[in-house]
Amino acid sequence: MSRRRRGFMESRNPIMNENAFRKVSSNNSTLDSDFIQTGAGRMTVSGAVNKTLILSAIMLLTALWGYSSPSPLMMWGGAIGGFIVILIASFRPHMSPTLAPIYAALEGLFVGSISAVYASLFEGIIFQAVTLTLGVLFTMLFIYKAGIIKVTNKLRSGIYMATGAIAIVYIVNIVLSMFGINLPFLHDASPIGIGISLLIIGVAAFNLLLDFDNFEKGEAYGAPSYMEWFSAMGLLVTLIWLYIEILRLVAILSSSD
């Protein structure tokens, strides 16, 4: 495979890219700043899991606030603010111990507010979406731990390209919506629209495999301990995406009844 083609197929998103772990691991012994201390602790899988639980708790608290007092400001402020935090963390992963809780809090406002909107339209939809999201999470975790699907470089490349394609479609749809145009079949109740939603959910679910693998890669590479927060934030990004897509699909199916 040519060098140019390898560059095309590799992800440029440090939240998902295992090269981020290689880079910080190789630099860990030479960096010394307020955030990184020479000889600092190393990342572990258990540490990353604990950080994920902490971030989930923070997100749940602010989500309850957003759900009980929904507003466009909370929803869009949380979404845009969270996106900005992710961009900063992508270039400054050593700031993740500070940025990750901020991201979780902001995204909680977004998730809570948008959930309130759907809950006002469809009874019981939040319970269904949360249950299905947790079901997908634990199913993919079982598949990963059992070795049913192994995270190879080929699989990573395929998931990266599929995720990138979906991101491009969403960006195009956002731009077109500013002119009153929506892409056909995207999140509508037609069989094609439902099929597209299922495909997107499938890609989001496969991203969970990469997140699980990044936990183990970080420990194997001896990444610094702040990467536990970075990795936990990456998993939270995927879970929020998965939840929103499942929420949309359940809404589509409920509206077609």
C-alpha positions as CSV (number, residue, x, y, z in Angstrom):
1,M,0.0,0.0,0.0
2,S,1.4,3.4,-1.0
3,R,2.3,6.0,1.6
4,R,-0.3,8.4,0.2
5,R,-3.0,5.8,0.5
6,R,-2.0,4.9,4.0
7,G,-2.3,8.6,4.9
8,F,-5.8,8.7,3.4
9,M,-7.0,5.7,5.3
10,E,-5.7,6.7,8.7
11,S,-7.9,8.7,11.0
12,R,-6.9,12.3,11.7
13,N,-9.1,12.3,14.8
14,P,-6.9,11.9,17.8
15,I,-9.9,10.9,19.9
16,M,-10.1,7.6,17.9
17,N,-6.6,7.3,16.5
18,E,-4.2,5.0,18.4
19,N,-1.3,7.0,17.0
20,A,-2.2,9.5,19.7
21,F,-1.2,6.9,22.3
22,R,2.1,6.2,20.5
23,K,2.9,9.9,20.3
24,V,2.3,10.7,23.9
25,S,4.0,7.5,25.1
26,S,7.2,8.2,23.1
27,N,7.2,11.8,24.4
28,N,6.3,11.0,28.0
29,S,9.9,10.7,29.2
30,T,11.0,14.0,27.8
31,L,8.1,16.3,28.6
32,D,8.0,18.3,31.8
33,S,5.3,20.9,32.4
34,D,2.5,21.9,34.7
35,F,0.4,19.1,33.1
36,I,3.0,16.4,32.4
37,Q,5.7,15.4,34.9
38,T,8.7,13.3,34.0
39,G,8.1,9.8,35.4
40,A,4.4,10.4,35.9
41,G,2.0,7.5,36.4
42,R,1.0,5.3,33.5
43,M,-2.4,4.7,32.0
44,T,-4.3,1.5,33.0
45,V,-7.5,0.0,31.7
46,S,-9.0,0.1,35.1
47,G,-8.1,3.7,35.5
48,A,-9.8,4.6,32.2
49,V,-12.9,2.6,33.2
50,N,-13.0,4.6,36.5
51,K,-12.7,7.9,34.6
52,T,-15.5,6.8,32.2
53,L,-17.8,6.2,35.2
54,I,-16.9,9.6,36.7
55,L,-17.6,11.4,33.4
56,S,-20.9,9.4,33.0
57,A,-22.0,10.5,36.4
58,I,-21.2,14.2,35.6
59,M,-23.1,13.9,32.4
60,L,-26.1,12.3,34.1
61,L,-26.3,15.1,36.6
62,T,-26.3,17.9,34.0
63,A,-28.6,15.8,31.8
64,L,-31.2,15.7,34.5
65,W,-30.9,19.5,34.8
66,G,-31.2,19.9,31.1
67,Y,-34.2,17.5,31.0
68,S,-36.0,19.3,33.8
69,S,-35.4,22.8,32.4
70,P,-34.9,22.3,28.7
71,S,-34.1,25.3,26.5
72,P,-32.5,26.0,23.1
73,L,-29.6,27.7,25.0
74,M,-28.8,24.6,26.9
75,M,-29.2,22.3,24.0
76,W,-27.1,24.3,21.4
77,G,-24.8,25.8,24.1
78,G,-24.0,22.3,25.3
79,A,-23.5,20.9,21.8
80,I,-21.3,23.7,20.5
81,G,-19.4,24.0,23.8
82,G,-18.7,20.3,23.9
83,F,-17.5,20.3,20.3
84,I,-15.1,23.2,21.1
85,V,-13.8,21.3,24.1
86,I,-13.2,18.2,22.0
87,L,-11.2,20.2,19.5
88,I,-9.0,21.6,22.2
89,A,-8.5,18.2,23.8
90,S,-7.6,16.7,20.4
91,F,-4.6,19.1,20.1
92,R,-3.9,19.3,23.9
93,P,-4.6,15.8,25.3
94,H,-2.5,16.6,28.4
95,M,-5.3,19.0,29.4
96,S,-7.8,16.1,29.4
97,P,-8.1,15.9,33.2
98,T,-9.6,19.4,33.1
99,L,-11.4,19.3,29.7
100,A,-13.0,15.9,30.1
101,P,-15.3,16.8,33.0
102,I,-16.2,20.1,31.3
103,Y,-17.1,18.2,28.1
104,A,-19.2,15.7,30.1
105,A,-21.1,18.6,31.8
106,L,-21.8,20.4,28.6
107,E,-22.9,17.4,26.7
108,G,-25.2,16.5,29.6
109,L,-27.0,19.7,29.0
110,F,-27.3,18.9,25.3
111,V,-28.4,15.3,25.9
112,G,-30.9,16.3,28.6
113,S,-32.5,19.1,26.6
114,I,-32.9,17.1,23.3
115,S,-34.2,14.1,25.3
116,A,-36.9,16.4,26.8
117,V,-37.9,17.5,23.3
118,Y,-38.4,13.9,22.2
119,A,-40.1,12.9,25.4
120,S,-42.7,15.6,24.9
121,L,-43.5,14.0,21.5
122,F,-43.3,10.3,22.2
123,E,-44.2,8.6,25.5
124,G,-41.6,6.2,26.9
125,I,-39.0,7.0,24.2
126,I,-36.2,7.9,26.6
127,F,-36.4,4.6,28.5
128,Q,-36.4,2.7,25.2
129,A,-33.4,4.7,23.8
130,V,-31.3,4.4,27.0
131,T,-32.1,0.7,27.3
132,L,-31.1,0.1,23.6
133,T,-27.9,2.1,24.0
134,L,-26.8,0.2,27.1
135,G,-27.7,-3.0,25.3
136,V,-25.5,-2.1,22.3
137,L,-22.7,-1.0,24.7
138,F,-22.6,-4.3,26.6
139,T,-23.1,-6.4,23.5
140,M,-20.1,-4.8,21.8
141,L,-18.1,-5.1,25.0
142,F,-18.9,-8.8,25.0
143,I,-18.0,-9.2,21.3
144,Y,-14.7,-7.4,21.9
145,K,-13.7,-9.3,25.1
146,A,-14.7,-12.6,23.6
147,G,-12.5,-11.9,20.5
148,I,-15.5,-12.5,18.2
149,I,-14.4,-9.4,16.3
150,K,-10.7,-8.4,16.5
151,V,-9.7,-4.8,16.0
152,T,-7.2,-5.1,13.2
153,N,-5.7,-2.2,11.1
154,K,-8.0,-3.1,8.3
155,L,-11.1,-2.9,10.5
156,R,-9.9,0.4,11.9
157,S,-9.4,1.8,8.4
158,G,-12.9,0.7,7.4
159,I,-14.6,2.2,10.5
160,Y,-12.6,5.4,10.1
161,M,-13.7,5.8,6.5
162,A,-17.4,5.0,7.3
163,T,-17.4,7.5,10.2
164,G,-15.8,10.1,8.0
165,A,-18.4,9.6,5.3
166,I,-21.2,10.0,7.8
167,A,-19.6,13.2,9.2
168,I,-19.5,14.6,5.6
169,V,-23.1,13.7,5.0
170,Y,-24.1,15.5,8.3
171,I,-22.1,18.6,7.4
172,V,-23.6,18.8,3.9
173,N,-27.1,18.3,5.5
174,I,-26.5,21.2,8.0
175,V,-25.3,23.5,5.2
176,L,-28.2,22.7,3.0
177,S,-30.7,23.1,5.8
178,M,-29.6,26.7,6.1
179,F,-31.2,27.2,2.7
180,G,-34.3,25.1,3.5
181,I,-33.1,22.0,1.8
182,N,-32.8,18.6,3.5
183,L,-31.1,15.5,2.2
184,P,-33.6,12.9,1.1
185,F,-34.1,9.7,3.2
186,L,-31.9,11.0,6.0
187,H,-33.8,10.3,9.3
188,D,-37.2,9.9,7.6
189,A,-39.8,7.2,8.1
190,S,-39.3,5.5,4.7
191,P,-37.7,2.0,4.5
192,I,-34.6,3.6,3.0
193,G,-34.5,6.2,5.8
194,I,-34.8,3.5,8.5
195,G,-32.1,1.5,6.7
196,I,-29.8,4.5,6.7
197,S,-30.4,5.1,10.4
198,L,-29.6,1.4,11.2
199,L,-26.4,1.7,9.1
200,I,-25.3,4.8,11.1
201,I,-26.1,3.1,14.4
202,G,-24.0,0.1,13.2
203,V,-21.0,2.3,12.5
204,A,-21.4,4.1,15.9
205,A,-21.5,0.6,17.5
206,F,-18.3,-0.5,15.8
207,N,-16.6,2.7,17.0
208,L,-17.1,1.3,20.5
209,L,-14.7,-1.5,19.5
210,L,-12.1,1.1,18.7
211,D,-12.7,2.8,22.1
212,F,-12.3,-0.5,24.0
213,D,-9.2,-1.3,22.1
214,N,-7.8,2.2,22.8
215,F,-8.1,1.5,26.5
216,E,-5.9,-1.5,26.1
217,K,-3.5,0.1,23.6
218,G,-2.9,3.0,26.0
219,E,-1.9,0.6,28.8
220,A,0.2,-1.4,26.4
221,Y,2.1,1.6,25.1
222,G,2.6,2.9,28.6
223,A,0.7,6.2,27.9
224,P,0.7,8.8,30.7
225,S,-2.1,8.7,33.2
226,Y,-3.9,11.8,31.7
227,M,-4.7,9.6,28.7
228,E,-7.2,7.8,30.9
229,W,-9.3,11.0,30.9
230,F,-8.7,11.4,27.1
231,S,-9.8,7.8,26.4
232,A,-12.8,8.1,28.7
233,M,-13.8,11.2,26.8
234,G,-13.5,9.4,23.5
235,L,-15.8,6.6,24.7
236,L,-18.3,9.2,25.9
237,V,-18.3,10.8,22.5
238,T,-19.2,7.5,20.9
239,L,-21.9,6.7,23.5
240,I,-23.6,10.1,23.0
241,W,-23.6,9.7,19.2
242,L,-25.0,6.2,19.6
243,Y,-27.7,7.4,21.9
244,I,-28.8,10.3,19.7
245,E,-29.0,8.0,16.7
246,I,-31.0,5.4,18.5
247,L,-33.3,8.2,19.9
248,R,-33.9,9.3,16.3
249,L,-34.6,5.8,15.1
250,V,-37.1,5.1,17.9
251,A,-38.8,8.4,17.1
252,I,-39.1,7.4,13.4
253,L,-40.5,4.0,14.3
254,S,-42.9,5.5,16.8
255,S,-44.2,8.1,14.3
256,S,-44.9,5.5,11.7
257,D,-47.1,3.4,14.0
